């Protein structure tokens, strides 16, 4: 499985999870969710560029840069970091 296929597969899983948590989102919420989903996927890809082997090392190397680079809540940054290590 190529990197692109993994990212595409992960995006479809994440998208289902995020959309499944909102009941009848209005246009503003839908736009916000889509923006956050896009940022989350980009954050995971960015974390993957570090070729992570452990959460602790990835946190030490990239967490503060990720906070500055992405407009995501802390929990989503941590989740993206953890997802990158799992892949």
N, CA, C and O atoms as CSV, one atom per row, in Angstrom:
chain,resi,resn,atom,element,x,y,z
A,1,UNK,N,N,0.852,-1.173,0.000
A,1,UNK,CA,C,0.000,0.000,0.000
A,1,UNK,C,C,0.898,1.237,0.000
A,1,UNK,O,O,1.802,1.352,0.828
A,2,UNK,N,N,0.654,2.144,-0.911
A,2,UNK,CA,C,1.479,3.341,-1.005
A,2,UNK,C,C,1.064,4.360,0.048
A,2,UNK,O,O,0.011,4.239,0.675
A,3,UNK,N,N,1.915,5.367,0.226
A,3,UNK,CA,C,1.633,6.445,1.177
A,3,UNK,C,C,0.310,7.120,0.839
A,3,UNK,O,O,-0.491,7.405,1.729
A,4,UNK,N,N,0.080,7.379,-0.456
A,4,UNK,CA,C,-1.157,8.042,-0.874
A,4,UNK,C,C,-2.377,7.186,-0.545
A,4,UNK,O,O,-3.392,7.703,-0.079
A,5,UNK,N,N,-2.282,5.885,-0.786
A,5,UNK,CA,C,-3.404,4.997,-0.488
A,5,UNK,C,C,-3.688,4.961,1.007
A,5,UNK,O,O,-4.848,4.935,1.418
A,6,UNK,N,N,-2.640,4.959,1.820
A,6,UNK,CA,C,-2.822,4.978,3.266
A,6,UNK,C,C,-3.510,6.274,3.678
A,6,UNK,O,O,-4.445,6.255,4.478
A,7,UNK,N,N,-3.050,7.402,3.132
A,7,UNK,CA,C,-3.643,8.693,3.475
A,7,UNK,C,C,-5.097,8.762,3.035
A,7,UNK,O,O,-5.951,9.242,3.780
A,8,UNK,N,N,-5.380,8.287,1.836
A,8,UNK,CA,C,-6.746,8.306,1.330
A,8,UNK,C,C,-7.634,7.402,2.170
A,8,UNK,O,O,-8.755,7.772,2.518
A,9,UNK,N,N,-7.133,6.225,2.492
A,9,UNK,CA,C,-7.893,5.298,3.325
A,9,UNK,C,C,-8.142,5.911,4.704
A,9,UNK,O,O,-9.258,5.855,5.220
A,10,UNK,N,N,-7.109,6.491,5.293
A,10,UNK,CA,C,-7.241,7.104,6.606
A,10,UNK,C,C,-8.232,8.259,6.548
A,10,UNK,O,O,-9.035,8.430,7.466
A,11,UNK,N,N,-8.186,9.052,5.484
A,11,UNK,CA,C,-9.087,10.188,5.358
A,11,UNK,C,C,-10.536,9.716,5.331
A,11,UNK,O,O,-11.392,10.339,5.959
A,12,UNK,N,N,-10.826,8.642,4.629
A,12,UNK,CA,C,-12.205,8.159,4.576
A,12,UNK,C,C,-12.655,7.663,5.945
A,12,UNK,O,O,-13.816,7.847,6.309
A,13,UNK,N,N,-11.768,7.041,6.707
A,13,UNK,CA,C,-12.117,6.582,8.047
A,13,UNK,C,C,-12.351,7.773,8.968
A,13,UNK,O,O,-13.346,7.814,9.693
A,14,UNK,N,N,-11.447,8.729,8.943
A,14,UNK,CA,C,-11.569,9.901,9.804
A,14,UNK,C,C,-12.816,10.691,9.443
A,14,UNK,O,O,-13.539,11.149,10.328
A,15,UNK,N,N,-13.070,10.852,8.177
A,15,UNK,CA,C,-14.222,11.623,7.743
A,15,UNK,C,C,-15.514,10.985,8.251
A,15,UNK,O,O,-16.411,11.693,8.708
A,16,UNK,N,N,-15.618,9.680,8.180
A,16,UNK,CA,C,-16.806,9.013,8.689
A,16,UNK,C,C,-16.967,9.242,10.183
A,16,UNK,O,O,-18.079,9.461,10.664
A,17,UNK,N,N,-15.876,9.194,10.911
A,17,UNK,CA,C,-15.925,9.404,12.347
A,17,UNK,C,C,-16.364,10.820,12.677
A,17,UNK,O,O,-17.227,11.020,13.532
A,18,UNK,N,N,-15.786,11.788,12.017
A,18,UNK,CA,C,-16.103,13.186,12.307
A,18,UNK,C,C,-17.534,13.506,11.917
A,18,UNK,O,O,-18.259,14.123,12.697
A,19,UNK,N,N,-17.952,13.105,10.740
A,19,UNK,CA,C,-19.305,13.403,10.283
A,19,UNK,C,C,-20.329,12.657,11.128
A,19,UNK,O,O,-21.418,13.172,11.381
A,20,UNK,N,N,-19.995,11.465,11.559
A,20,UNK,CA,C,-20.923,10.670,12.352
A,20,UNK,C,C,-21.256,11.271,13.704
A,20,UNK,O,O,-22.266,10.907,14.305
A,21,UNK,N,N,-20.434,12.177,14.191
A,21,UNK,CA,C,-20.656,12.760,15.505
A,21,UNK,C,C,-21.588,13.970,15.473
A,21,UNK,O,O,-22.006,14.443,16.530
A,22,UNK,N,N,-21.915,14.471,14.315
A,22,UNK,CA,C,-22.742,15.668,14.207
A,22,UNK,C,C,-24.067,15.298,13.560
A,22,UNK,O,O,-24.098,14.643,12.518
A,23,UNK,N,N,-25.145,15.716,14.175
A,23,UNK,CA,C,-26.470,15.434,13.637
A,23,UNK,C,C,-26.978,16.664,12.898
A,23,UNK,O,O,-27.116,17.734,13.489
A,24,UNK,N,N,-27.253,16.515,11.620
A,24,UNK,CA,C,-27.743,17.604,10.771
A,24,UNK,C,C,-26.946,18.903,10.948
A,24,UNK,O,O,-27.493,19.902,11.414
A,25,UNK,N,N,-25.679,18.896,10.585
A,25,UNK,CA,C,-24.879,20.117,10.753
A,25,UNK,C,C,-25.367,21.228,9.832
A,25,UNK,O,O,-25.753,20.986,8.689
A,26,UNK,N,N,-25.339,22.451,10.356
A,26,UNK,CA,C,-25.671,23.575,9.485
A,26,UNK,C,C,-24.464,23.879,8.605
A,26,UNK,O,O,-23.407,23.267,8.760
A,27,UNK,N,N,-24.621,24.816,7.691
A,27,UNK,CA,C,-23.555,25.086,6.723
A,27,UNK,C,C,-22.263,25.530,7.416
A,27,UNK,O,O,-21.175,25.125,7.009
A,28,UNK,N,N,-22.375,26.348,8.447
A,28,UNK,CA,C,-21.192,26.819,9.165
A,28,UNK,C,C,-20.441,25.688,9.848
A,28,UNK,O,O,-19.214,25.618,9.786
A,29,UNK,N,N,-21.194,24.797,10.506
A,29,UNK,CA,C,-20.559,23.659,11.176
A,29,UNK,C,C,-19.928,22.717,10.164
A,29,UNK,O,O,-18.842,22.183,10.392
A,30,UNK,N,N,-20.607,22.519,9.056
A,30,UNK,CA,C,-20.082,21.631,8.025
A,30,UNK,C,C,-18.774,22.176,7.454
A,30,UNK,O,O,-17.820,21.426,7.248
A,31,UNK,N,N,-18.738,23.477,7.201
A,31,UNK,CA,C,-17.504,24.093,6.701
A,31,UNK,C,C,-16.384,23.975,7.730
A,31,UNK,O,O,-15.237,23.692,7.383
A,32,UNK,N,N,-16.723,24.193,8.983
A,32,UNK,CA,C,-15.731,24.095,10.052
A,32,UNK,C,C,-15.201,22.667,10.184
A,32,UNK,O,O,-13.997,22.457,10.331
A,33,UNK,N,N,-16.099,21.697,10.131
A,33,UNK,CA,C,-15.676,20.296,10.213
A,33,UNK,C,C,-14.780,19.911,9.041
A,33,UNK,O,O,-13.771,19.227,9.221
A,34,UNK,N,N,-15.146,20.346,7.857
A,34,UNK,CA,C,-14.328,20.037,6.681
A,34,UNK,C,C,-12.960,20.692,6.769
A,34,UNK,O,O,-11.956,20.088,6.390
A,35,UNK,N,N,-12.909,21.928,7.266
A,35,UNK,CA,C,-11.629,22.615,7.434
A,35,UNK,C,C,-10.762,21.872,8.454
A,35,UNK,O,O,-9.573,21.646,8.227
A,36,UNK,N,N,-11.375,21.498,9.575
A,36,UNK,CA,C,-10.629,20.776,10.606
A,36,UNK,C,C,-10.157,19.413,10.104
A,36,UNK,O,O,-9.039,18.990,10.399
A,37,UNK,N,N,-11.005,18.734,9.351
A,37,UNK,CA,C,-10.621,17.437,8.800
A,37,UNK,C,C,-9.433,17.586,7.856
A,37,UNK,O,O,-8.485,16.803,7.909
A,38,UNK,N,N,-9.492,18.591,6.996
A,38,UNK,CA,C,-8.384,18.830,6.061
A,38,UNK,C,C,-7.099,19.145,6.832
A,38,UNK,O,O,-6.036,18.614,6.511
A,39,UNK,N,N,-7.195,19.998,7.836
A,39,UNK,CA,C,-6.025,20.343,8.655
A,39,UNK,C,C,-5.483,19.102,9.369
A,39,UNK,O,O,-4.270,18.907,9.453
A,40,UNK,N,N,-6.382,18.273,9.878
A,40,UNK,CA,C,-5.982,17.063,10.593
A,40,UNK,C,C,-5.201,16.125,9.669
A,40,UNK,O,O,-4.145,15.613,10.040
A,41,UNK,N,N,-5.729,15.909,8.471
A,41,UNK,CA,C,-5.057,15.032,7.506
A,41,UNK,C,C,-3.690,15.603,7.140
A,41,UNK,O,O,-2.708,14.865,7.065
A,42,UNK,N,N,-3.625,16.902,6.915
A,42,UNK,CA,C,-2.343,17.538,6.598
A,42,UNK,C,C,-1.371,17.419,7.770
A,42,UNK,O,O,-0.171,17.231,7.571
A,43,UNK,N,N,-1.887,17.529,8.976
A,43,UNK,CA,C,-1.044,17.407,10.162
A,43,UNK,C,C,-0.477,15.989,10.273
A,43,UNK,O,O,0.704,15.818,10.576
A,44,UNK,N,N,-1.296,14.990,10.033
A,44,UNK,CA,C,-0.807,13.605,10.067
A,44,UNK,C,C,0.277,13.414,9.009
A,44,UNK,O,O,1.319,12.818,9.282
A,45,UNK,N,N,0.030,13.916,7.811
A,45,UNK,CA,C,1.042,13.800,6.744
A,45,UNK,C,C,2.335,14.501,7.138
A,45,UNK,O,O,3.429,13.998,6.882
A,46,UNK,N,N,2.200,15.664,7.760
A,46,UNK,CA,C,3.379,16.415,8.188
A,46,UNK,C,C,4.146,15.628,9.250
A,46,UNK,O,O,5.371,15.518,9.185
A,47,UNK,N,N,3.427,15.088,10.217
A,47,UNK,CA,C,4.081,14.260,11.239
A,47,UNK,C,C,4.757,13.046,10.603
A,47,UNK,O,O,5.834,12.639,11.040
A,48,UNK,N,N,4.137,12.469,9.579
A,48,UNK,CA,C,4.733,11.309,8.908
A,48,UNK,C,C,6.062,11.653,8.246
A,48,UNK,O,O,6.916,10.784,8.075
A,49,UNK,N,N,6.235,12.908,7.878
A,49,UNK,CA,C,7.495,13.306,7.236
A,49,UNK,C,C,8.688,13.157,8.183
A,49,UNK,O,O,9.834,13.122,7.735
A,50,UNK,N,N,8.425,13.071,9.484
A,50,UNK,CA,C,9.495,12.863,10.462
A,50,UNK,C,C,9.863,11.388,10.600
A,50,UNK,O,O,10.789,11.042,11.333
A,51,UNK,N,N,9.140,10.526,9.898
A,51,UNK,CA,C,9.339,9.075,9.976
A,51,UNK,C,C,9.350,8.624,11.445
A,51,UNK,O,O,10.349,8.114,11.952
A,52,UNK,N,N,8.206,8.828,12.105
A,52,UNK,CA,C,8.153,8.602,13.555
A,52,UNK,C,C,8.257,7.131,13.947
A,52,UNK,O,O,7.764,6.242,13.253
A,53,UNK,N,N,8.914,6.906,15.079
A,53,UNK,CA,C,9.003,5.559,15.636
A,53,UNK,C,C,8.384,5.497,17.032
A,53,UNK,O,O,8.011,4.422,17.501
A,54,UNK,N,N,8.276,6.648,17.693
A,54,UNK,CA,C,7.638,6.670,19.013
A,54,UNK,C,C,6.932,8.005,19.225
A,54,UNK,O,O,7.343,9.035,18.690
A,55,UNK,N,N,5.874,7.965,20.007
A,55,UNK,CA,C,5.107,9.179,20.303
A,55,UNK,C,C,5.963,10.185,21.073
A,55,UNK,O,O,5.917,11.388,20.817
A,56,UNK,N,N,6.729,9.673,22.002
A,56,UNK,CA,C,7.547,10.553,22.843
A,56,UNK,C,C,8.579,11.309,22.011
A,56,UNK,O,O,8.751,12.517,22.174
A,57,UNK,N,N,9.258,10.602,21.127
A,57,UNK,CA,C,10.275,11.245,20.293
A,57,UNK,C,C,9.632,12.232,19.322
A,57,UNK,O,O,10.153,13.326,19.105
A,58,UNK,N,N,8.513,11.847,18.746
A,58,UNK,CA,C,7.823,12.735,17.811
A,58,UNK,C,C,7.326,13.982,18.529
A,58,UNK,O,O,7.393,15.082,17.981
A,59,UNK,N,N,6.831,13.819,19.742
A,59,UNK,CA,C,6.387,14.971,20.529
A,59,UNK,C,C,7.551,15.930,20.768
A,59,UNK,O,O,7.424,17.142,20.598
A,60,UNK,N,N,8.671,15.366,21.161
A,60,UNK,CA,C,9.859,16.181,21.445
A,60,UNK,C,C,10.345,16.917,20.196
A,60,UNK,O,O,10.730,18.083,20.268
A,61,UNK,N,N,10.325,16.231,19.052
A,61,UNK,CA,C,10.863,16.797,17.817
A,61,UNK,C,C,9.924,17.793,17.130
A,61,UNK,O,O,10.391,18.733,16.487
A,62,UNK,N,N,8.612,17.601,17.259
A,62,UNK,CA,C,7.729,18.347,16.360
A,62,UNK,C,C,6.505,19.001,16.985
A,62,UNK,O,O,5.828,19.772,16.305
A,63,UNK,N,N,6.195,18.734,18.226
A,63,UNK,CA,C,4.928,19.197,18.791
A,63,UNK,C,C,4.778,20.723,18.743
A,63,UNK,O,O,3.744,21.228,18.307
A,64,UNK,N,N,5.784,21.444,19.180
A,64,UNK,CA,C,5.671,22.910,19.222
A,64,UNK,C,C,5.603,23.508,17.817
A,64,UNK,O,O,4.920,24.509,17.596
A,65,UNK,N,N,6.302,22.902,16.883
A,65,UNK,CA,C,6.208,23.351,15.489
A,65,UNK,C,C,4.801,23.107,14.947
A,65,UNK,O,O,4.259,23.933,14.212
A,66,UNK,N,N,4.220,21.981,15.309
A,66,UNK,CA,C,2.866,21.651,14.847
A,66,UNK,C,C,1.850,22.640,15.413
A,66,UNK,O,O,0.922,23.043,14.712
A,67,UNK,N,N,2.018,23.033,16.674
A,67,UNK,CA,C,1.104,24.009,17.277
A,67,UNK,C,C,1.130,25.325,16.510
A,67,UNK,O,O,0.094,25.966,16.340
A,68,UNK,N,N,2.296,25.725,16.054
A,68,UNK,CA,C,2.423,26.974,15.306
A,68,UNK,C,C,1.923,26.829,13.874
A,68,UNK,O,O,1.379,27.774,13.303
A,69,UNK,N,N,2.104,25.665,13.307
A,69,UNK,CA,C,1.809,25.454,11.891
A,69,UNK,C,C,0.329,25.186,11.601
A,69,UNK,O,O,-0.186,25.618,10.569
A,70,UNK,N,N,-0.351,24.481,12.501
A,70,UNK,CA,C,-1.731,24.062,12.250
A,70,UNK,C,C,-2.690,24.726,13.230
A,70,UNK,O,O,-2.374,24.900,14.407
A,71,UNK,N,N,-3.840,25.086,12.736
A,71,UNK,CA,C,-4.876,25.709,13.564
A,71,UNK,C,C,-5.835,24.634,14.071
A,71,UNK,O,O,-7.020,24.623,13.739
A,72,UNK,N,N,-5.293,23.742,14.876
A,72,UNK,CA,C,-6.090,22.653,15.436
A,72,UNK,C,C,-6.053,22.726,16.952
A,72,UNK,O,O,-5.109,23.251,17.543
A,73,UNK,N,N,-7.090,22.192,17.567
A,73,UNK,CA,C,-7.091,22.094,19.021
A,73,UNK,C,C,-6.015,21.097,19.440
A,73,UNK,O,O,-5.622,20.220,18.671
A,74,UNK,N,N,-5.557,21.251,20.661
A,74,UNK,CA,C,-4.460,20.433,21.174
A,74,UNK,C,C,-4.778,18.937,21.072
A,74,UNK,O,O,-3.918,18.140,20.696
A,75,UNK,N,N,-5.998,18.566,21.402
A,75,UNK,CA,C,-6.373,17.146,21.353
A,75,UNK,C,C,-6.246,16.585,19.935
A,75,UNK,O,O,-5.839,15.438,19.754
A,76,UNK,N,N,-6.592,17.390,18.936
A,76,UNK,CA,C,-6.467,16.926,17.551
A,76,UNK,C,C,-5.005,16.839,17.124
A,76,UNK,O,O,-4.632,15.947,16.362
A,77,UNK,N,N,-4.179,17.761,17.611
A,77,UNK,CA,C,-2.741,17.673,17.319
A,77,UNK,C,C,-2.156,16.386,17.899
A,77,UNK,O,O,-1.383,15.687,17.244
A,78,UNK,N,N,-2.535,16.093,19.125
A,78,UNK,CA,C,-2.028,14.882,19.769
A,78,UNK,C,C,-2.545,13.631,19.068
A,78,UNK,O,O,-1.814,12.655,18.902
A,79,UNK,N,N,-3.794,13.669,18.664
A,79,UNK,CA,C,-4.372,12.538,17.945
A,79,UNK,C,C,-3.667,12.327,16.602
A,79,UNK,O,O,-3.392,11.192,16.213
A,80,UNK,N,N,-3.379,13.415,15.903
A,80,UNK,CA,C,-2.667,13.323,14.621
A,80,UNK,C,C,-1.268,12.749,14.829
A,80,UNK,O,O,-0.802,11.926,14.042
A,81,UNK,N,N,-0.608,13.189,15.891
A,81,UNK,CA,C,0.725,12.661,16.210
A,81,UNK,C,C,0.650,11.159,16.470
A,81,UNK,O,O,1.460,10.390,15.952
A,82,UNK,N,N,-0.315,10.756,17.266
A,82,UNK,CA,C,-0.459,9.340,17.595
A,82,UNK,C,C,-0.800,8.511,16.359
A,82,UNK,O,O,-0.295,7.401,16.190
A,83,UNK,N,N,-1.653,9.052,15.506
A,83,UNK,CA,C,-2.033,8.350,14.273
A,83,UNK,C,C,-0.812,8.169,13.373
A,83,UNK,O,O,-0.648,7.118,12.754
A,84,UNK,N,N,0.037,9.181,13.301
A,84,UNK,CA,C,1.241,9.091,12.468
A,84,UNK,C,C,2.171,7.988,12.967
A,84,UNK,O,O,2.800,7.296,12.167
A,85,UNK,N,N,2.260,7.826,14.264
A,85,UNK,CA,C,3.118,6.771,14.821
A,85,UNK,C,C,2.523,5.397,14.527
A,85,UNK,O,O,3.259,4.440,14.286
A,86,UNK,N,N,1.202,5.296,14.546
A,86,UNK,CA,C,0.536,4.012,14.304
A,86,UNK,C,C,0.659,3.546,12.860
A,86,UNK,O,O,0.690,2.344,12.597
A,87,UNK,N,N,0.729,4.485,11.926
A,87,UNK,CA,C,0.733,4.126,10.495
A,87,UNK,C,C,2.028,3.454,10.104
A,87,UNK,O,O,2.206,3.086,8.943
